[in-house]
């Protein structure tokens, strides 16, 4: 089992709490703080879950909404089970009923059998 660190991005929720419904309202507020972005870029960051985040952008969001990064980003640990791939190389090959979607597995025997 492997651990995967993930996060929840709460910018949309924080915007709603501050009475801001449209991401385009955020563009001039960011520009006042030296973060110049198009409305499309802001929309993608706010509505999606960004993989990379500019620290100036994060600091500007914290200043605009008077919050901390913890209010915007909620990290959590997600566990994923990793199961090995079944190759069929262990044990005796048993003929199975043919499937409509898959060909029947070939059985390789030594010469003379």
C-alpha positions in Angstrom: 0.0 0.0 0.0 1.4 3.4 -0.9 0.5 6.8 0.6 -0.4 9.6 -1.7 -0.5 13.2 -0.5 -3.4 15.1 -2.0 -5.2 18.4 -1.3 -8.5 20.2 -1.5 -8.5 23.6 -3.1 -11.0 25.9 -1.3 -10.6 29.2 -3.2 -14.1 29.0 -4.7 -15.6 28.5 -1.2 -13.6 31.4 0.2 -14.7 33.6 -2.7 -18.3 32.8 -2.0 -17.9 33.5 1.7 -16.6 37.0 0.8 -19.6 37.6 -1.6 -17.5 37.2 -4.8 -19.4 35.0 -7.3 -17.4 35.6 -10.5 -13.7 34.8 -11.1 -13.4 37.9 -13.3 -14.0 40.0 -10.1 -10.7 38.7 -8.9 -8.6 39.9 -11.8 -8.4 43.6 -10.9 -7.8 42.7 -7.2 -4.9 40.5 -8.2 -3.5 43.3 -10.5 -3.5 45.8 -7.6 -1.2 43.4 -5.8 1.2 43.0 -8.8 -0.2 39.7 -10.1 -1.3 40.2 -13.7 -3.3 37.4 -15.1 -6.0 37.0 -17.7 -9.6 36.2 -16.7 -9.2 32.8 -18.3 -6.1 32.0 -16.3 -7.8 33.0 -13.0 -10.9 31.0 -13.9 -8.8 27.8 -14.5 -6.9 28.2 -11.3 -10.0 29.0 -9.2 -12.3 26.3 -10.6 -9.8 23.6 -11.0 -7.2 22.1 -8.8 -3.8 23.6 -9.8 -0.8 21.3 -9.8 1.6 24.2 -9.5 1.0 27.5 -7.8 2.8 30.8 -8.0 3.7 32.0 -4.5 2.9 35.6 -5.4 -0.6 34.5 -6.5 -1.1 32.6 -3.2 0.1 35.6 -1.2 -2.2 37.9 -3.1 -5.2 35.6 -2.5 -4.4 35.6 1.2 -4.2 39.4 1.3 -7.4 39.8 -0.7 -9.5 37.5 1.5 -7.5 38.1 4.7 -6.9 34.4 5.1 -3.9 32.1 5.5 -2.8 29.4 3.1 -4.4 26.8 5.4 -7.8 28.3 4.6 -7.2 27.9 0.9 -5.4 24.5 0.8 -6.4 21.5 2.8 -3.8 18.7 2.6 -4.8 15.1 3.3 -3.3 11.6 2.9 -5.0 9.3 0.4 -4.1 5.6 0.5 -3.9 3.6 -2.7 -3.5 -0.1 -2.8 -1.0 -1.3 -5.4 -1.8 -4.8 -6.5 0.7 -6.7 -8.6 -0.2 -7.5 -12.2 -1.4 -11.0 -12.7 0.6 -12.5 -15.5 -0.6 -16.1 -15.4 2.9 -17.5 -15.2 2.5 -19.1 -11.8 0.6 -22.4 -11.3 -0.8 -24.7 -13.9 -2.6 -23.3 -16.8 -6.3 -24.3 -16.7 -8.4 -24.0 -19.8 -11.2 -21.6 -19.2 -14.5 -20.9 -21.0 -13.9 -18.7 -24.0 -15.1 -15.1 -23.7 -16.7 -13.0 -26.4 -14.3 -10.2 -25.8 -11.0 -12.0 -25.3 -9.2 -14.8 -27.1 -8.5 -18.0 -25.2 -5.1 -18.1 -23.5 -2.5 -20.3 -25.2 -1.0 -23.2 -23.3 2.6 -23.9 -24.1 3.8 -27.4 -23.4 7.2 -29.0 -23.9 7.8 -31.1 -27.0 6.8 -34.7 -26.7 3.6 -34.1 -24.7 
